[in-house]
C-alpha cells in the first residue's frame, strides 16, 4: 500500500507530469530524454523513447508487442500460452518493484532467461539442488569479479562439470518460468526480437511443456500449503508407524533426521524443494512423517517478534481503511473471552499498533505452560493472529484482503505449532 503511493505521478491541467513518490521520481530520472506519447485509453499513459526527432528508429529500443498489468497469481499463464502458440521471437520482461525477469522465446520454445532475483541465479540453483555445498557456494560467489561467469568459474574450481552446468541452466529456465507464472503483481512487456549475445547459453525448451509443468506445480503447491506452510518446516519420522515405505519416497524418507528442513532435505538429496515437498506431503498422508515448525533462534522472544510482525501489518492495512477501532475491539473481545490471554498479555499490551511486549509475554507464558512454553506460545499467538486476520477480512475488500494474506502469510506459517 505504501509502495503504491511511492509510485504516484500527477499530470496537471497543463499536461506537465510531476512525480509525487520517490520511486516515481527515481524512475523518471532514469528515463531522461524525449518520448513519444502514443494514443491510449483515458486511464492509461503509454510512451516510448524516440529521441528529439519523434520517430521510432532502430536504436530507440525494441517494439512492444504486448504489455499489461499482473493482478493475480497465474495471470501470466495466459500470456505464456499465447507466446507458445504464436512462435514469435522476443523477450518477455516481467517486473515487480525492483525485481525483473526476462524469458526469451523463439519458435514456441524458451531459449534462455535472465533474472535479478538472487534465489534464481545459476549459483544459487546449483546450491539449492545440492550440486555444491554451502562452503563451495560462498567460495564461488567470492570468485566472481571482472565479469566472470558463474558456470565457468564453478567448473574451473572443480565443483561441477560442464555437463552439470548445462543441465542446471535448463533447471534455471524452469525455476524462472515458474516464478514468473506465480507472480501476483507487477507489469509485463513482450519486446520484439533480441540479440543472441544476451543469452548465457541457448537452451531449447518447449514453452508449452514448461507451461503445463508450471500449472501442475501451481495447483499442487496450493494443495500442499494447507499441510506444509513453508520449506522451512522440519519433517520428523513417526516412531509409531512401521509399515513399508513406498519405493518412490524412500530417498526422501531416509534423509529425514528431524533436524533438516524441507529445503535442506532438497539440497541433500538433489531433488529440490518442490519435489521434496511433494514427497513429504505423501508421507504425511500415510502417517510416516509428522511436521514440526521451523526452529527459531531467540527462543520465546523470537516467537513474539514473528507475531508482532504479522500484527503490525494487519493493523496497518485495517487502519488505512479507517476501521482500526473495529479490529482492536474484536481482538480485545477474543482475548478476554479465551481467558488465557489475560495472563499472557499482562503488562505486555497490545500497543495501539497491535504489537506486544516480547519480554513480558515470554515471562508470562511460563505461568501457563511449565514444561513446553514454546509450543504453548506458538499455539496461542497463532490463534490470536489468525483471529486478527479474520477480523481484518471483514474490514478489507477482497483485493486488499488478498494482499494482506500474502504479506503476513510467511509470518503466520512460522508461528504454526508442531503438527
C-alpha positions as CSV (number, residue, x, y, z in Angstrom):
1,X,0.0,0.0,0.0
2,X,2.8,2.4,0.8
3,X,4.6,1.2,-2.3
4,X,1.6,2.2,-4.4
5,X,1.9,5.9,-3.2
6,X,5.6,5.8,-3.8
7,X,4.9,5.2,-7.5
8,X,2.4,8.1,-8.0
9,X,2.8,10.7,-10.7
10,X,0.4,13.7,-11.1
11,X,-0.4,15.2,-14.5
12,X,-1.7,18.7,-14.1
13,X,-4.1,20.6,-16.3
14,X,-1.2,21.9,-18.5
15,X,-0.1,18.4,-19.3
16,X,3.0,18.5,-17.1
17,X,3.9,15.4,-15.2
18,X,5.1,15.7,-11.6
19,X,6.4,12.7,-9.6
20,X,4.8,12.5,-6.2
21,X,6.5,9.5,-4.7
22,X,10.3,8.8,-4.5
23,X,10.0,5.6,-6.7
24,X,8.2,7.6,-9.4
25,X,10.9,10.3,-9.3
26,X,13.7,7.8,-9.5
27,X,12.2,6.0,-12.5
28,X,11.5,9.3,-14.3
29,X,15.1,10.5,-13.8
30,X,16.4,7.2,-15.2
31,X,14.5,7.9,-18.4
32,X,15.5,11.4,-19.1
33,X,15.0,12.2,-22.8
34,X,12.4,12.7,-25.4
35,X,9.4,10.3,-25.5
36,X,6.5,10.0,-27.9
37,X,3.1,9.8,-26.2
38,X,1.1,7.2,-28.1
39,X,-2.7,7.0,-28.3
40,X,-4.1,5.1,-25.3
41,X,-7.4,4.7,-23.3
42,X,-8.1,7.6,-21.0
43,X,-7.0,5.8,-17.8
44,X,-3.6,4.8,-19.3
45,X,-0.4,6.6,-20.4
46,X,1.8,4.9,-23.0
47,X,5.0,6.5,-24.0
48,X,8.1,5.2,-25.8
49,X,11.6,6.7,-26.3
50,X,12.2,8.2,-29.8
51,X,14.7,11.0,-29.3
52,X,14.1,14.6,-30.4
53,X,13.0,13.6,-33.9
54,X,9.9,11.9,-32.6
55,X,10.4,8.9,-34.9
56,X,11.0,5.4,-33.9
57,X,14.4,4.3,-35.1
58,X,16.3,1.0,-34.8
59,X,18.4,2.5,-31.9
60,X,15.4,3.6,-29.9
61,X,14.7,0.2,-28.4
62,X,12.6,-2.9,-29.2
63,X,9.0,-2.6,-30.2
64,X,6.5,-3.6,-27.5
65,X,4.1,-6.2,-29.0
66,X,2.3,-6.9,-25.7
67,X,2.1,-5.1,-22.4
68,X,-0.2,-5.2,-19.3
69,X,-0.7,-5.4,-15.6
70,X,-0.4,-8.5,-13.4
71,X,-3.1,-8.7,-10.7
72,X,-3.3,-12.3,-9.6
73,X,-1.1,-15.5,-9.4
74,X,-1.3,-17.4,-12.6
75,X,-2.3,-14.4,-14.7
76,X,0.9,-14.9,-16.8
77,X,-0.1,-18.4,-17.8
78,X,-2.4,-16.9,-20.5
79,X,0.4,-14.8,-21.9
80,X,2.8,-17.8,-21.8
81,X,0.3,-19.9,-23.7
82,X,-0.2,-17.2,-26.3
83,X,3.6,-16.9,-26.9
84,X,3.9,-20.6,-27.1
85,X,1.4,-20.7,-29.9
86,X,2.4,-17.7,-32.0
87,X,6.1,-18.7,-32.4
88,X,7.2,-15.0,-32.0
89,X,10.8,-14.3,-31.3
90,X,11.2,-11.8,-28.4
91,X,11.8,-11.1,-24.8
92,X,9.1,-11.3,-22.2
93,X,10.0,-8.8,-19.4
94,X,8.1,-9.2,-16.1
95,X,8.7,-6.7,-13.4
96,X,7.6,-6.1,-9.8
97,X,9.1,-3.3,-7.8
98,X,12.9,-3.5,-8.3
99,X,12.8,-7.2,-9.4
100,X,12.8,-8.2,-13.0
101,X,12.8,-11.4,-15.0
102,X,13.3,-11.9,-18.8
103,X,12.2,-15.0,-20.7
104,X,13.5,-15.3,-24.3
105,X,11.1,-17.0,-26.8
106,X,11.9,-18.3,-30.3
107,X,9.6,-20.5,-32.4
108,X,7.5,-21.6,-29.5
109,X,10.5,-22.5,-27.3
110,X,12.1,-20.8,-24.4
111,X,15.8,-20.4,-25.3
112,X,17.1,-18.6,-22.2
113,X,16.3,-16.5,-19.1
114,X,17.7,-13.6,-17.1
115,X,16.7,-12.7,-13.5
116,X,17.6,-10.2,-10.8
117,X,16.3,-12.5,-8.1
118,X,19.3,-14.0,-6.3
119,X,17.4,-17.1,-5.5
120,X,17.1,-17.8,-9.2
121,X,20.7,-17.2,-10.2
122,X,22.7,-20.1,-11.5
123,X,25.0,-20.4,-8.5
124,X,22.1,-20.4,-6.0
125,X,20.2,-23.0,-8.1
126,X,23.3,-25.3,-8.0
127,X,23.4,-24.9,-4.2
128,X,19.6,-25.3,-3.8
129,X,19.7,-28.6,-5.7
130,X,22.7,-29.9,-3.9
131,X,25.3,-29.8,-6.6
132,X,27.6,-27.6,-4.5
133,X,28.0,-27.2,-0.7
134,X,27.4,-24.1,1.3
135,X,31.2,-23.6,1.6
136,X,31.6,-24.1,-2.1
137,X,28.8,-21.6,-2.8
138,X,30.4,-19.0,-0.6
139,X,33.8,-19.5,-2.4
140,X,32.2,-19.4,-5.8
141,X,30.5,-16.1,-5.0
142,X,33.8,-14.7,-3.8
143,X,35.5,-15.6,-7.0
144,X,33.0,-13.7,-9.2
145,X,34.6,-10.5,-10.4
146,X,35.5,-8.7,-13.6
147,X,32.5,-10.2,-15.4
148,X,33.4,-13.9,-14.7
149,X,30.5,-16.2,-15.3
150,X,29.2,-18.5,-12.6
151,X,29.2,-21.7,-14.6
152,X,32.7,-21.3,-16.0
153,X,34.1,-20.4,-12.6
154,X,32.4,-23.4,-10.9
155,X,34.0,-25.7,-13.5
156,X,37.4,-24.1,-13.0
157,X,37.2,-24.6,-9.3
158,X,36.4,-28.2,-9.8
159,X,33.0,-28.0,-8.1
160,X,30.9,-29.2,-11.1
161,X,31.4,-30.5,-14.7
162,X,30.4,-28.6,-17.9
163,X,27.6,-31.2,-18.4
164,X,26.2,-30.3,-14.9
165,X,26.3,-26.6,-15.6
166,X,24.4,-27.1,-18.9
167,X,21.7,-29.2,-17.0
168,X,21.4,-26.5,-14.3
169,X,21.0,-23.8,-16.9
170,X,17.9,-25.7,-18.0
171,X,16.8,-26.0,-14.4
172,X,17.2,-22.3,-14.1
173,X,14.9,-21.8,-17.1
174,X,12.3,-24.0,-15.3
175,X,12.6,-22.0,-12.0
176,X,12.4,-18.6,-13.6
177,X,9.4,-19.5,-15.7
178,X,7.6,-21.0,-12.6
179,X,8.4,-17.8,-10.5
180,X,7.1,-15.7,-13.4
181,X,3.8,-17.6,-13.6
182,X,3.1,-17.4,-9.8
183,X,3.8,-13.6,-9.7
184,X,0.7,-11.8,-8.4
185,X,1.6,-8.2,-9.0
186,X,3.6,-6.0,-11.4
187,X,3.7,-5.5,-15.2
188,X,4.8,-7.4,-18.2
189,X,6.1,-6.4,-21.7
190,X,6.8,-8.6,-24.7
191,X,9.5,-6.9,-26.8
192,X,10.0,-7.9,-30.4
193,X,13.3,-9.7,-31.1
194,X,16.5,-9.9,-29.2
195,X,20.3,-10.3,-29.7
196,X,21.5,-13.9,-29.2
197,X,24.5,-12.5,-27.4
198,X,22.2,-11.7,-24.4
199,X,21.8,-15.5,-23.8
200,X,24.3,-17.1,-21.5
201,X,23.6,-20.5,-23.1
202,X,21.0,-21.2,-25.8
203,X,18.5,-23.7,-24.4
204,X,15.6,-25.2,-26.4
205,X,12.7,-26.0,-24.0
206,X,9.1,-26.2,-25.2
207,X,7.2,-23.3,-23.9
208,X,4.0,-25.5,-23.8
209,X,5.8,-28.1,-21.7
210,X,7.1,-25.5,-19.3
211,X,3.6,-24.1,-19.0
212,X,2.0,-27.4,-18.3
213,X,4.6,-28.3,-15.7
214,X,4.3,-24.8,-14.0
215,X,0.5,-25.1,-13.9
216,X,0.7,-28.5,-12.3
217,X,3.1,-27.1,-9.7
218,X,0.9,-24.2,-9.1
219,X,-2.1,-26.4,-8.3
220,X,-0.1,-28.8,-6.2
221,X,1.7,-26.2,-4.1
222,X,-1.6,-24.6,-3.2
223,X,-2.8,-28.0,-2.1
224,X,0.4,-28.8,-0.2
225,X,0.4,-25.4,1.6
226,X,-2.6,-26.5,3.6
227,X,-0.5,-29.0,5.4
228,X,3.1,-27.8,4.8
229,X,3.2,-24.0,5.2
230,X,6.8,-23.5,4.1
231,X,10.0,-25.1,3.0
232,X,11.5,-24.1,6.4
233,X,9.3,-26.7,8.3
234,X,11.0,-29.8,9.6
235,X,9.7,-33.3,8.8
236,X,10.1,-35.8,11.6
237,X,9.7,-39.6,11.4
238,X,6.7,-41.1,13.2
239,X,8.1,-43.7,15.5
240,X,4.7,-45.3,15.8
241,X,4.4,-46.1,12.1
242,X,6.2,-49.2,11.0
243,X,4.7,-50.1,7.6
244,X,6.8,-50.3,4.4
245,X,7.8,-47.0,2.8
246,X,6.8,-46.8,-0.9
247,X,9.8,-47.1,-3.1
248,X,9.4,-43.7,-4.8
249,X,9.6,-41.9,-1.4
250,X,12.4,-43.9,0.2
251,X,15.2,-41.5,-0.8
252,X,13.5,-38.6,0.9
253,X,12.3,-40.6,3.9
254,X,15.9,-42.0,4.6
255,X,17.3,-38.4,4.5
256,X,14.8,-37.2,7.2
257,X,16.6,-36.8,10.5
258,X,14.3,-34.5,12.4
259,X,16.8,-31.6,12.1
260,X,16.9,-30.7,8.4
261,X,14.2,-28.6,6.9
262,X,12.4,-29.4,3.6
263,X,14.7,-27.0,1.8
264,X,17.8,-28.7,3.4
265,X,16.5,-32.1,2.5
266,X,16.0,-31.0,-1.1
267,X,19.7,-29.9,-1.2
268,X,20.9,-33.2,0.5
269,X,19.0,-35.4,-2.0
270,X,19.4,-33.2,-5.0
271,X,15.6,-33.3,-5.6
272,X,15.0,-29.6,-4.8
273,X,12.3,-28.1,-2.5
274,X,9.2,-28.7,-4.7
275,X,9.9,-32.5,-5.2
276,X,10.8,-32.9,-1.6
277,X,7.6,-31.1,-0.5
278,X,5.6,-33.5,-2.7
279,X,7.3,-36.5,-1.0
280,X,6.9,-35.2,2.5
281,X,3.2,-34.4,1.8
282,X,2.6,-38.0,0.6
283,X,4.5,-39.5,3.6
284,X,2.4,-37.3,6.0
285,X,-0.7,-38.7,4.4
286,X,0.5,-42.2,5.2
287,X,1.5,-41.0,8.7
288,X,5.1,-42.0,8.1
289,X,6.1,-38.4,8.8
290,X,5.0,-35.6,11.1
291,X,5.8,-31.9,10.7
292,X,7.5,-29.6,13.1
293,X,7.6,-25.8,12.8
294,X,10.8,-24.1,11.7
295,X,13.4,-23.8,14.5
296,X,13.8,-20.4,15.9
297,X,16.9,-18.8,17.3
298,X,16.0,-16.4,20.1
299,X,13.5,-18.6,21.9
300,X,10.2,-17.3,23.2
301,X,11.0,-13.6,22.3
302,X,11.6,-14.6,18.7
303,X,8.1,-16.2,18.6
304,X,6.6,-13.0,19.9
305,X,8.6,-11.0,17.3
306,X,7.1,-13.1,14.5
307,X,3.6,-12.5,15.8
308,X,4.3,-8.8,16.2
309,X,5.4,-8.6,12.5
310,X,2.1,-10.0,11.4
311,X,0.0,-7.9,13.9
312,X,1.7,-4.7,12.8
313,X,0.9,-5.4,9.1
314,X,-2.7,-6.3,10.0
315,X,-3.3,-3.1,11.9
316,X,-1.6,-1.0,9.1
317,X,-3.9,-2.5,6.5
318,X,-7.1,-2.0,8.5
319,X,-6.1,1.5,9.8
320,X,-5.6,2.5,6.1
321,X,-9.3,1.7,5.6
322,X,-10.4,3.7,8.7
323,X,-11.7,0.6,10.5
324,X,-8.9,0.1,13.1
325,X,-11.2,0.5,16.0
326,X,-13.4,-2.4,15.0
327,X,-10.3,-4.6,14.7
328,X,-9.0,-3.6,18.1
329,X,-12.4,-4.2,19.7
330,X,-12.6,-7.6,18.1
331,X,-9.2,-8.7,19.2
332,X,-9.8,-7.4,22.8
333,X,-13.1,-9.4,22.9
334,X,-11.4,-12.5,21.6
335,X,-8.5,-12.2,24.2
336,X,-10.9,-11.6,27.2
337,X,-13.2,-14.4,26.1
338,X,-10.5,-17.1,25.8
339,X,-9.3,-16.5,29.4
340,X,-5.6,-17.4,29.0
341,X,-4.7,-14.1,27.1
342,X,-5.4,-12.1,30.2
343,X,-2.4,-13.8,31.8
344,X,-0.3,-14.0,28.7
345,X,-0.7,-10.3,27.9
346,X,-0.5,-9.0,31.5
347,X,1.7,-5.8,31.3
348,X,2.5,-6.6,27.7
349,X,0.0,-4.6,25.7
350,X,-1.0,-4.7,23.0
351,X,0.0,-1.3,21.9
352,X,-2.1,0.9,19.6
353,X,0.0,-0.5,16.7
354,X,-1.1,-4.0,17.7
355,X,2.4,-5.2,18.9
356,X,3.1,-6.9,22.2
357,X,6.0,-6.5,24.7
358,X,8.1,-9.6,23.9
359,X,9.9,-9.6,27.2
360,X,6.7,-9.6,29.3
361,X,4.9,-12.2,27.1
362,X,7.9,-14.5,27.4
363,X,7.8,-14.2,31.2
364,X,4.0,-14.6,31.4
365,X,3.8,-17.8,29.2
366,X,5.8,-19.7,31.8
367,X,2.9,-19.3,34.2
368,X,0.6,-21.0,31.7
369,X,2.9,-23.8,30.3
370,X,5.6,-25.0,32.6
371,X,7.4,-27.7,30.6
372,X,6.6,-26.7,27.0
373,X,6.2,-22.9,26.9
374,X,7.4,-22.6,23.2
375,X,4.7,-24.9,21.8
376,X,2.0,-23.3,24.0
377,X,3.1,-19.8,23.0
378,X,3.1,-20.7,19.3
379,X,-0.4,-22.1,19.7
380,X,-1.8,-19.1,21.5
381,X,-0.2,-16.5,19.3
382,X,-1.1,-18.4,16.1
383,X,-4.8,-18.4,17.2
384,X,-4.6,-14.7,18.2
385,X,-3.0,-13.6,14.9
386,X,-5.4,-15.9,13.0
387,X,-8.4,-14.2,14.6
388,X,-6.9,-10.8,13.7
389,X,-6.7,-11.9,10.1
390,X,-10.4,-13.0,10.3
391,X,-11.4,-9.6,11.7
392,X,-9.4,-7.8,9.0
393,X,-11.1,-9.7,6.3
394,X,-14.4,-8.2,7.3
395,X,-12.9,-4.7,7.1
396,X,-11.0,-5.0,3.8
397,X,-12.2,-5.6,0.3
398,X,-11.3,-8.9,-1.5
399,X,-8.3,-7.4,-3.2
400,X,-6.8,-5.8,-0.1
401,X,-7.6,-8.9,1.9
402,X,-5.6,-11.0,-0.6
403,X,-2.7,-8.5,-0.4
404,X,-2.7,-8.8,3.4
405,X,-2.8,-12.6,3.3
406,X,0.2,-12.6,1.0
407,X,2.0,-10.1,3.2
408,X,1.5,-11.9,6.6
409,X,1.4,-15.4,5.3
410,X,5.1,-16.2,5.8
411,X,4.9,-15.0,9.4
412,X,1.8,-16.9,10.2
413,X,3.3,-20.1,8.8
414,X,6.4,-19.7,11.0
415,X,4.1,-19.4,14.1
416,X,2.3,-22.6,13.4
417,X,2.6,-25.0,16.3
418,X,4.0,-28.6,16.0
419,X,1.9,-30.9,13.8
